[in-house]
Amino acid sequence: MLGTYQKQRQSRRVPFVMRVTLQIVSGNGGVIENSSTIDLSESGVRVRLGAEIEPDQLVELFLSHRPEQCRVVWVGPSPLKSERIAGLQFLRPLPDARPLENPGADGAGFVT
């Protein structure tokens, strides 16, 4: 089953855990803090967040000081009831996600 999903992907995901902030651009607006990435690809990112967002909303994701414009593709449950997991698609694909890979030696480091 995983192979089927991988074939549908536009680009390869890499594990990438980092605290991020999201700014909701469409809808009622607002800021979602205390969110974190799960993994990242050239075309999108999977995030864990503690607030409600809806598919097709536009958000700005702050991976650095410059926001990345994204569209919410899907939202699903998390193992924790207080969290949601969402798939975001970059409106402009990242030129190269490799420099953003986790700097931790074991790949499990948490970037703050």
Backbone bond lengths (Angstrom), bond angles and torsions (degrees), N, CA, C in turn:
res aa  C-N    CA-C-N  psi(-1)  N-CA   C-N-CA  omega(-1)  CA-C   N-CA-C  phi
1 M - - - 1.457 - - 1.528 111.52 -
2 L 1.343 117.10 -41.94 1.450 120.45 179.99 1.521 110.87 -59.18
3 G 1.335 117.04 -39.03 1.450 121.01 178.97 1.516 112.63 -58.24
4 T 1.322 117.51 -37.98 1.459 122.09 178.28 1.516 110.90 -61.15
5 Y 1.334 116.74 -45.95 1.462 120.28 179.35 1.516 110.88 -66.07
6 Q 1.336 117.34 -39.48 1.452 120.47 179.48 1.526 111.15 -62.22
7 K 1.344 117.55 -36.65 1.454 120.53 179.42 1.519 111.16 -66.41
8 Q 1.332 117.74 -29.97 1.457 121.42 -179.84 1.526 112.34 -78.14
9 R 1.318 118.30 -18.95 1.453 123.16 -177.71 1.514 111.15 -66.81
10 Q 1.318 115.59 142.85 1.455 120.83 176.33 1.526 111.07 -77.28
11 S 1.324 116.91 -31.24 1.454 120.90 -178.89 1.522 110.49 -151.67
12 R 1.325 116.28 162.51 1.456 122.65 -175.71 1.521 111.65 -72.44
13 R 1.337 115.62 134.69 1.463 121.43 175.37 1.517 109.84 -83.96
14 V 1.322 115.87 144.92 1.457 121.12 172.90 1.517 108.06 -126.25
15 P 1.330 118.28 141.53 1.462 119.53 176.96 1.527 108.88 -59.99
16 F 1.316 116.23 134.55 1.464 121.01 -177.88 1.524 107.92 -157.05
17 V 1.320 116.52 106.11 1.461 121.14 -177.36 1.524 108.56 -110.72
18 M 1.344 115.27 120.52 1.456 121.22 -176.58 1.527 109.09 -156.15
19 R 1.310 117.16 140.21 1.468 120.39 173.74 1.526 108.78 -69.03
20 V 1.329 115.55 135.97 1.462 120.51 -179.44 1.523 110.03 -139.89
21 T 1.310 114.58 162.51 1.461 122.91 173.30 1.519 107.41 -119.45
22 L 1.326 116.16 140.56 1.462 121.35 176.11 1.525 108.61 -115.94
23 Q 1.311 116.43 137.68 1.460 123.68 173.65 1.515 106.47 -111.00
24 I 1.336 117.17 118.60 1.467 120.16 178.80 1.520 108.56 -78.27
25 V 1.318 116.40 121.98 1.461 122.16 -176.53 1.524 110.45 -90.86
26 S 1.336 117.51 -42.50 1.460 121.09 -178.55 1.523 109.91 -98.37
27 G 1.304 115.87 168.70 1.471 119.72 -179.76 1.511 110.62 76.41
28 N 1.341 116.02 -138.71 1.461 119.53 -176.47 1.522 113.73 -87.98
29 G 1.325 117.65 5.38 1.459 121.13 178.68 1.510 111.48 72.38
30 G 1.298 116.65 -163.84 1.448 121.66 178.67 1.515 112.16 114.82
31 V 1.317 114.15 167.34 1.460 121.98 -179.52 1.514 108.57 -120.46
32 I 1.319 116.97 136.45 1.460 122.14 176.42 1.523 107.04 -114.24
33 E 1.319 115.49 110.41 1.460 120.96 178.97 1.523 108.90 -100.76
34 N 1.315 116.68 178.24 1.465 122.79 178.80 1.521 112.53 55.57
35 S 1.305 116.43 38.20 1.451 122.25 174.87 1.522 107.83 -104.23
36 S 1.331 116.13 164.41 1.460 118.83 177.08 1.519 109.67 -147.88
37 T 1.320 114.84 152.47 1.452 120.41 176.23 1.526 109.12 -81.53
38 I 1.313 115.69 156.69 1.467 122.91 175.62 1.524 108.80 -111.70
39 D 1.323 114.91 -50.63 1.452 120.18 175.38 1.517 108.61 -151.61
40 L 1.324 115.15 170.11 1.462 121.56 -170.00 1.518 109.04 -145.23
41 S 1.317 115.69 147.46 1.457 121.36 171.64 1.520 107.30 -139.23
42 E 1.310 115.43 177.27 1.451 120.62 177.98 1.529 111.39 -61.80
43 S 1.336 116.35 -30.22 1.463 119.92 -173.74 1.526 114.69 -103.59
44 G 1.343 118.86 -10.00 1.459 119.04 -179.04 1.509 113.57 -174.50
45 V 1.326 114.60 -175.05 1.456 121.47 -176.19 1.522 108.83 -148.40
46 R 1.321 115.85 146.78 1.460 120.93 173.92 1.524 106.12 -105.48
47 V 1.350 116.51 129.82 1.462 121.28 -176.57 1.520 111.60 -125.63
48 R 1.318 114.30 153.76 1.471 123.22 174.19 1.528 105.28 -110.16
49 L 1.344 116.49 129.34 1.459 119.37 -178.12 1.519 111.31 -144.55
50 G 1.314 114.73 160.00 1.458 120.57 -177.20 1.517 113.03 -107.82
51 A 1.324 117.07 27.59 1.464 121.05 -179.57 1.525 109.00 -139.96
52 E 1.302 115.69 166.21 1.463 121.47 -179.03 1.523 110.55 -87.70
53 I 1.320 115.42 131.42 1.459 122.11 167.71 1.519 106.88 -135.50
54 E 1.308 116.31 162.82 1.465 121.49 -175.14 1.526 110.55 -122.15
55 P 1.331 116.52 148.64 1.472 119.09 173.92 1.520 111.11 -54.51
56 D 1.305 115.65 144.82 1.466 126.99 -179.99 1.529 113.84 77.79
57 Q 1.340 118.44 -3.18 1.462 118.74 173.53 1.523 108.95 -68.34
58 L 1.318 116.12 150.11 1.455 121.67 174.09 1.521 108.32 -98.68
59 V 1.323 115.75 134.48 1.459 121.65 -179.68 1.522 109.13 -135.77
60 E 1.330 115.02 157.86 1.453 121.20 170.44 1.519 106.38 -109.30
61 L 1.313 116.69 127.46 1.450 123.16 -178.95 1.522 107.83 -106.87
62 F 1.331 116.34 124.39 1.453 120.67 -179.28 1.527 110.24 -96.06
63 L 1.346 116.26 92.46 1.456 122.49 173.54 1.522 109.90 -83.46
64 S 1.313 115.40 -24.63 1.464 123.03 178.01 1.522 105.77 -145.58
65 H 1.290 117.54 -154.09 1.469 119.97 179.71 1.527 111.88 -74.78
66 R 1.326 116.60 -20.04 1.462 121.15 179.55 1.520 109.37 -100.17
67 P 1.330 118.04 126.67 1.470 119.35 -179.81 1.526 112.12 -73.33
68 E 1.327 114.44 147.16 1.462 121.45 173.31 1.523 107.48 -103.71
69 Q 1.317 117.67 125.46 1.455 122.97 178.66 1.529 108.85 -74.68
70 C 1.345 116.31 130.10 1.464 121.40 -177.39 1.518 111.31 -137.85
71 R 1.331 114.57 159.71 1.460 122.75 171.54 1.518 107.16 -116.43
72 V 1.324 116.29 135.13 1.465 120.71 176.88 1.529 107.06 -75.02
73 V 1.329 116.65 119.52 1.459 121.53 -178.50 1.516 110.45 -91.67
74 W 1.334 117.43 -44.13 1.463 121.57 -179.57 1.525 109.59 -151.21
75 V 1.322 115.27 156.97 1.468 122.71 176.80 1.520 106.91 -135.96
76 G 1.321 116.77 134.71 1.451 120.76 -179.17 1.518 111.52 -143.10
77 P 1.314 116.21 174.10 1.463 120.55 -178.89 1.530 111.48 -73.98
78 S 1.305 114.43 159.95 1.457 123.18 174.88 1.521 107.24 -115.50
79 P 1.327 118.66 160.92 1.469 119.19 174.67 1.538 112.42 -58.10
80 L 1.330 117.00 -27.47 1.466 120.80 175.53 1.524 109.00 -92.11
81 K 1.311 117.43 128.79 1.469 121.21 -176.57 1.526 112.76 -62.66
82 S 1.340 116.88 -25.09 1.468 120.27 -177.55 1.527 112.57 -83.56
83 E 1.329 117.46 -2.35 1.459 120.99 -177.12 1.523 111.94 -121.10
84 R 1.321 114.67 160.92 1.461 123.34 172.65 1.523 107.56 -127.98
85 I 1.310 116.04 157.32 1.465 121.96 174.28 1.527 105.88 -116.06
86 A 1.338 116.51 136.47 1.462 120.08 -178.80 1.520 110.21 -135.09
87 G 1.320 114.51 146.63 1.458 121.69 173.46 1.509 108.82 -102.56
88 L 1.322 116.28 123.70 1.464 121.90 -179.72 1.516 109.26 -114.02
89 Q 1.316 116.05 137.62 1.460 121.65 177.25 1.523 108.24 -106.81
90 F 1.330 116.57 127.56 1.455 120.48 176.84 1.524 109.08 -67.58
91 L 1.325 117.69 134.68 1.459 120.27 176.90 1.526 110.42 -70.74
92 R 1.326 115.95 -30.22 1.464 122.04 171.51 1.526 105.85 -122.81
93 P 1.335 118.22 114.64 1.470 119.24 -177.94 1.524 111.88 -55.36
94 L 1.331 115.77 144.79 1.453 119.66 175.58 1.524 108.33 -63.90
95 P 1.313 118.07 139.41 1.457 119.67 -178.48 1.526 112.66 -64.19
96 D 1.339 117.54 -34.72 1.458 120.85 -179.68 1.514 108.19 -162.38
97 A 1.334 117.42 112.15 1.461 121.45 -177.26 1.517 112.46 -79.85
98 R 1.331 118.65 -14.28 1.465 120.41 -176.03 1.521 113.59 -58.09
99 P 1.346 121.24 -41.00 1.465 118.82 179.57 1.527 112.88 -64.14
100 L 1.326 118.12 -17.45 1.456 121.34 -179.45 1.520 112.60 -90.57
101 E 1.343 118.06 -2.19 1.460 119.68 -179.76 1.515 109.66 -59.51
102 N 1.335 116.07 151.51 1.457 121.77 -176.77 1.519 111.99 -50.98
103 P 1.342 116.78 131.42 1.442 119.95 178.29 1.529 113.60 -79.07
104 G 1.327 118.21 -12.20 1.462 120.71 -179.17 1.511 111.18 -64.30
105 A 1.332 117.51 140.73 1.453 122.29 -177.19 1.527 111.87 -59.59
106 D 1.342 117.13 -33.89 1.462 119.59 -178.45 1.517 112.81 -94.64
107 G 1.340 117.35 2.13 1.455 120.96 179.57 1.516 113.84 76.33
108 A 1.333 117.98 1.33 1.456 120.58 -178.68 1.518 111.69 -110.89
109 G 1.312 117.73 9.65 1.464 121.17 -177.61 1.511 111.40 -65.92
110 F 1.295 116.80 152.53 1.453 121.85 179.21 1.525 107.38 -110.10
111 V 1.305 117.40 116.87 1.451 122.68 -178.53 1.516 108.61 -84.03
112 T 1.316 117.34 132.53 1.474 120.86 177.97 1.500 110.89 -115.34
